[in-house]
């Protein structure tokens, strides 16, 4: 029996991947619990395990005292010396117990403790195994479809693919193989909860890392990704090696690499964009295949106005604004797309509004336009220091110009004196 226990411990340790010392500790705790259940909770019990023979020894310890007040934990000197003649007051004497005498109920208790400890150990092993796999792609089989999401069998444990992390129009059936991105690993009392995703932008990046050796070898880098799962994605790539075309590496021979990813994503369209450190050039690439005529940057507000030919406007914006929306997310700037005709019209209207400022003629209007002011409202909203710095006007003339613009924009032009002063201050500039 002793050798049989040893064999069981070694087999469970090997099959379940649980540390042998952890199992032995669980058995010791279970035997101690069983002994106290049979003989009472006040007993001082110690359990030892001999690895060589697989034998379990159980000892009850009693303190040697002059007068016994607790028979479960104390023994008189006279009784103690019958066991050990050299015993003295204050010593602790151990009595070997028969482990087989704990009874069926106690044995069942021991089994429950062992099973619980094994479950706890197995949960810890699963958590330790998956906690460092966050951000990886994992394969599994659809176990069942629950209201909380798709339960995926990973072999040793289960994972959850919530509805929020499922791509639209993707349908799965029980027993079907599935690939997903490990989004989160949570430690919970009932075991680790592994949350999967098929909509996260990093899932697309991880698929490219799997499919494109140049990315996994860090020759080609993915520097941005924007997704509308199930519909369209844009991914920005660059190369550390001038001889390696990053876009060509991701596309593969006859499009084989990118097609494998498109199939995995159930037909999601993927635009592979060359990354550029210049935001304007990067935006031009991101809006492809639409042609861009001109880009006006507002670095302070991280915004840009993109001008395209009239026949390219719908292509640049995309269906329901999808192309410009993805490009904006990829570049990290707010992008406003305008046609050339609309831009020319707004320029004309803006220039005319500059001319409409009291006291402003063509010279001042041109000066303001060259400084980046495209409408009277912009002049009204600027501060004195900025206007002086960008136009070179004197402080007096700049102040008069702002006052005139504010008066015109607000529509409160009834104060004749202020209007006269503004006009007088600007006439010298003209």
BELCOR-V414653 format. One record per run of one state. SS is the DSSP state (@ for helix, = for strand, . for the rest). FROM is the first residue (numbers start at 1). TO is the last residue. Records with the same first field share a line. If there is no record, write none. Layout:
# BELCOR-V414653
SS=FROM-TO / FROM-TO
This chain:
# BELCOR-V414653
.=1-1 / 17-19 / 40-43 / 51-54 / 66-73 / 84-91 / 98-98 / 134-136 / 147-148 / 154-157 / 162-162 / 166-176 / 187-192 / 198-200 / 212-212 / 217-219 / 229-231 / 240-245 / 252-252 / 265-268 / 275-278 / 287-293 / 299-302 / 309-309 / 318-318 / 332-333 / 356-361 / 371-375 / 382-383 / 392-394 / 411-415 / 428-430
@=2-16 / 20-39 / 77-83 / 99-133 / 163-165 / 201-211 / 213-216 / 246-251 / 253-264 / 279-286 / 310-317 / 319-331 / 340-355 / 362-370 / 376-381 / 384-391 / 395-410 / 416-427
==44-50 / 55-65 / 74-76 / 92-97 / 137-146 / 149-153 / 158-161 / 177-186 / 193-197 / 220-228 / 232-239 / 269-274 / 294-298 / 303-308 / 334-339
